Amino acid sequence: MDWLLCIAIAVFASACGIFIDNYISGQYFKCHEANAQKSFYWFPFILIGIISVIIGILAFGDVNLAEIPIWTLILFMISGACTSIAGIFYYKALEVSESTDYGIFAQLSPVFYLILGMIFLNQEINTHQFIAFIIIFAAPILILLTTKKRSRHLRMRAVFYTILDILIDTSGAIMFVKFSNADINFAVQIGFVFIGKGIGNLIIMLANPKWRKRYRYVVKSSNRKVYLPLFGSLLASLFNTYARNIALVLAPSVAIASAITDSTRPILIFFLGLLFTLLWPKFGREKMSKKVILVHLIATVLVVVGICLIQCD
């Protein structure tokens, strides 16, 4: 599968997932302890991971788990666990910001991919791409500078949480690419990533009884209606994880793949935010003032310019 097609799938799934998660956080958790929904995800991810490993073994018939170094499998699971840990700050960011804001702030991830790719994967960057990253930095800075002083501290918190989210998530993705083995089919590799993601969520929930209590309360008070959007978010996460990891492995460099992925995502989020807010305000939940739309539009234009420069040789 072409890596650009994988990026398109990952971007769409990720954008939809962000809106679903923001909806769950605001509608059911009232923007309070949104991390409690991790109580739902640990079991499905472990189950899906096991199924993926079994399919990889049966469908391809070229994998003997006993011959795979145990540390390789553990590192794949740690890669998945990084996503679970990053999710703590992801939900924190959604509690204090909107979907479109998160999409803009998450553009900083190519910078982390660049730095970590240079350190661990010996990948390089050209002058055009370096300039592109500077332009990418300008978009979230623009959002912050145009925010009213009384609410700027919330945006700053959102930026802080988003940086922690993408730094940890990027580390896990780099680890996956670093130890990806051509002798182990992709279904088995990604299966252990999902198992690690499920185990990570389980450990986080066992360590925080307050979140478990909050989750049980939300499920009970919503008459289990919260399960439907949770399943939707799970499905979006599966498509995003599979497509993104395939793109990272097939792309010329993880920095380029990440830059295109995380720079096109806010464009889609921006237009979906407008559409959802007009047609389904509870789901979109975006501010529709002329200033906000103009600022986000300018930020989106900066993203497009950055994308063009990133792909220059």
C-alpha positions in Angstrom: 0.0 0.0 0.0 1.3 3.5 -0.9 2.5 5.4 2.2 0.7 8.6 1.1 -2.6 6.7 1.0 -1.9 5.4 4.5 -1.3 8.9 5.6 -4.7 10.0 4.2 -6.4 7.2 6.1 -4.5 8.0 9.3 -5.3 11.7 9.0 -9.1 11.1 8.5 -9.3 8.6 11.3 -7.3 10.8 13.6 -9.4 13.9 12.9 -12.6 11.9 13.5 -11.2 10.4 16.7 -10.3 13.8 18.1 -13.9 15.1 17.6 -15.4 11.9 19.1 -13.0 12.1 22.1 -13.8 15.8 22.5 -17.5 15.0 22.4 -17.2 12.3 25.0 -15.1 14.5 27.2 -17.6 17.4 27.1 -20.9 15.6 26.8 -20.4 12.7 29.2 -17.5 13.6 31.4 -18.3 17.3 31.5 -14.6 18.1 30.8 -13.8 16.6 34.2 -11.5 13.5 34.6 -11.8 12.6 31.0 -8.9 10.1 31.5 -11.5 7.9 33.2 -12.6 6.6 29.8 -9.3 4.6 29.7 -11.2 2.1 31.8 -13.0 1.1 28.6 -10.0 0.8 26.3 -7.6 -1.6 28.0 -9.5 -4.9 27.3 -10.5 -4.2 23.6 -6.9 -3.3 22.8 -5.4 -6.4 24.4 -8.1 -8.6 22.7 -7.5 -6.9 19.3 -3.8 -7.3 19.7 -4.0 -11.0 20.4 -6.3 -11.5 17.4 -3.9 -9.5 15.2 -1.0 -11.7 16.3 -3.0 -14.9 15.7 -4.0 -13.7 12.2 -0.4 -12.7 11.4 0.8 -16.2 12.3 -2.0 -18.2 10.6 -2.3 -16.0 7.5 1.3 -15.8 6.6 2.7 -18.9 8.3 6.2 -17.5 8.5 6.3 -16.5 12.1 7.5 -18.6 15.0 7.1 -16.6 18.2 9.6 -18.8 20.0 12.4 -17.7 17.6 11.7 -13.9 18.0 13.9 -12.3 20.7 11.8 -11.6 23.7 13.2 -8.1 23.9 11.9 -7.3 20.5 8.4 -8.2 21.5 8.7 -6.3 24.8 9.9 -3.2 22.9 6.9 -3.4 20.6 4.7 -3.5 23.7 6.5 -0.6 25.3 5.9 1.3 22.0 2.2 0.7 22.5 2.4 1.6 26.2 3.9 5.0 25.3 0.6 5.7 23.4 -1.3 4.9 26.6 0.8 7.2 28.7 0.6 10.0 26.0 -3.2 9.6 26.2 -3.2 11.0 29.7 -2.0 14.4 28.4 -4.1 14.1 25.3 -7.3 14.0 27.4 -6.0 16.7 29.6 -5.5 18.9 26.5 -9.1 18.2 25.3 -10.4 19.2 28.8 -9.0 22.7 28.4 -9.1 23.3 24.6 -11.2 22.7 21.5 -10.6 20.1 18.8 -9.3 22.6 16.3 -6.9 24.1 18.8 -5.5 20.6 19.6 -5.1 20.0 15.8 -3.0 23.2 15.5 -0.9 22.6 18.5 -0.2 19.0 17.5 1.6 20.3 14.4 4.7 20.5 16.6 5.1 16.7 16.4 7.2 16.7 13.2 9.8 18.6 15.1 10.0 15.8 17.7 10.1 13.2 14.9 12.9 15.2 13.2 15.0 15.3 16.4 14.4 11.7 17.4 14.8 10.5 13.8 18.2 12.2 13.6 19.3 10.7 17.0 18.0 7.1 16.7 17.4 6.5 12.9 20.3 8.5 11.4 17.9 10.5 9.2 18.7 13.9 7.8 16.7 17.1 6.9 17.3 19.5 4.1 17.1 23.3 4.2 13.5 23.5 2.8 12.2 21.2 5.5 14.0 23.1 8.3 12.3 26.3 7.1 9.0 24.4 6.9 9.3 23.4 10.6 9.8 27.1 11.5 6.6 28.0 9.6 4.8 25.1 11.4 5.9 26.6 14.7 4.3 29.9 13.7 0.8 28.4 13.5 0.3 27.6 17.2 2.2 30.7 18.2 -0.4 32.7 16.2 -3.2 31.0 18.1 -1.7 31.9 21.4 -1.0 35.5 20.6 -4.6 36.1 19.4 -6.1 34.6 22.5 -7.6 36.9 25.1 -5.4 37.4 28.2 -8.0 36.0 30.6 -8.2 32.6 28.8 -4.6 32.5 27.5 -3.5 30.5 30.5 -5.9 27.7 29.4 -4.4 27.7 25.9 -0.9 27.6 27.5 -1.9 24.6 29.5 -3.3 23.0 26.3 0.0 23.6 24.6 1.9 22.1 27.5 -0.3 19.0 27.6 -0.1 18.6 23.8 3.7 18.8 23.8 3.9 16.1 26.4 1.4 14.0 24.5 3.2 14.2 21.1 6.7 13.8 22.7 5.7 10.5 24.4 3.7 9.3 21.4 6.5 10.2 19.0 9.0 8.3 21.2 6.8 5.2 20.9 6.4 5.5 17.1 10.2 6.0 16.7 10.8 2.9 18.8 8.4 0.9 16.5 10.2 2.0 13.4 13.6 1.4 15.0 12.9 -2.2 15.9 10.5 -3.0 13.0 11.8 -6.3 11.6 11.2 -7.4 8.0 11.3 -11.0 9.2 8.2 -10.4 11.4 5.0 -9.6 9.5 3.3 -6.4 10.2 0.2 -7.9 11.8 2.3 -9.6 14.5 4.3 -6.4 15.1 1.3 -4.1 15.4 -0.5 -6.8 17.4 2.1 -6.6 20.2 1.8 -2.8 20.0 -1.9 -3.0 20.7 -1.3 -5.5 23.5 1.2 -3.0 25.1 -1.3 -0.2 24.6 -4.0 -2.3 26.4 -1.6 -3.2 29.3 -0.6 0.4 29.6 -4.2 1.5 29.9 -4.9 -1.2 32.5 -1.9 -0.2 34.7 -2.9 3.4 34.5 -6.5 2.6 35.6 -5.3 0.2 38.4 -3.1 3.0 39.7 -6.0 5.6 39.8 -9.1 4.4 41.6 -10.7 7.8 41.2 -10.7 7.5 37.4 -12.3 4.0 37.7 -15.0 5.4 40.0 -15.7 8.2 37.6 -16.0 5.8 34.6 -18.5 3.6 36.4 -20.5 6.7 37.3 -20.6 8.0 33.7 -21.6 4.6 32.4 -24.4 4.3 34.9 -25.7 7.9 34.6 -25.7 7.7 30.8 -27.6 4.4 30.8 -24.6 2.9 28.9 -25.1 5.3 26.0 -21.5 6.4 26.4 -20.5 3.0 24.9 -21.5 4.0 21.4 -19.1 7.0 21.0 -16.4 5.0 22.9 -16.6 2.2 20.3 -16.5 4.9 17.6 -13.3 6.3 19.1 -11.8 2.8 19.4 -12.5 2.2 15.7 -10.9 5.5 14.7 -7.9 4.7 16.8 -7.4 1.3 15.1 -7.5 2.8 11.6 -5.2 5.6 12.7 -2.6 3.2 14.4 -2.5 0.7 11.5 -2.3 3.3 8.8 0.2 5.6 10.6 2.6 2.8 11.5 2.6 1.5 7.9 3.3 5.0 6.6 6.2 5.5 9.0 7.8 2.2 7.9 7.3 2.8 4.2 8.0 6.6 4.0 11.5 8.0 3.0 11.8 9.2 6.6 9.6 9.4 9.7 10.1 13.2 9.9 8.5 13.6 6.4 5.7 11.1 7.1 4.9 12.8 10.4 5.1 16.3 9.0 2.6 15.5 6.3 0.3 13.6 8.6 0.3 16.1 11.5 0.2 19.1 9.2 -2.7 18.0 7.0 -4.7 16.9 10.1 -5.5 20.5 11.3 -6.7 21.4 7.8 -9.3 18.6 8.0 -10.1 19.3 11.6 -10.6 23.0 10.8 -13.2 22.3 8.1 -14.8 19.4 10.0 -15.0 21.7 13.0 -17.0 24.3 11.0 -19.2 21.6 9.5 -20.0 19.8 12.8 -20.6 23.1 14.7 -23.1 24.2 12.1 -24.9 20.8 11.7 -24.3 19.3 15.2 -23.2 21.9 17.7 -22.8 19.4 20.6 -20.4 17.4 18.5 -18.5 20.3 16.9 -18.4 22.6 20.0 -16.2 25.1 18.2 -16.3 28.9 18.5 -17.6 30.5 15.3 -16.7 34.1 15.7 -15.1 35.8 12.7 -11.8 36.4 14.5 -11.5 32.7 15.5 -12.3 31.5 12.0 -9.8 34.0 10.5 -7.0 33.0 12.9 -7.5 29.3 12.3 -7.7 29.9 8.5 -4.4 31.8 8.5 -2.9 29.0 10.7 -4.1 26.5 8.1 -2.5 28.4 5.3 0.8 28.3 7.1 0.3 24.6 7.4 -0.2 24.2 3.6 3.0 26.2 3.0 4.8 24.0 5.4 3.6 20.9 3.7 4.8 22.1 0.3 8.3 22.9 1.7 8.6 19.6 3.6 8.2 17.7 0.4 11.0 19.6 -1.4 14.2 17.7 -1.9 
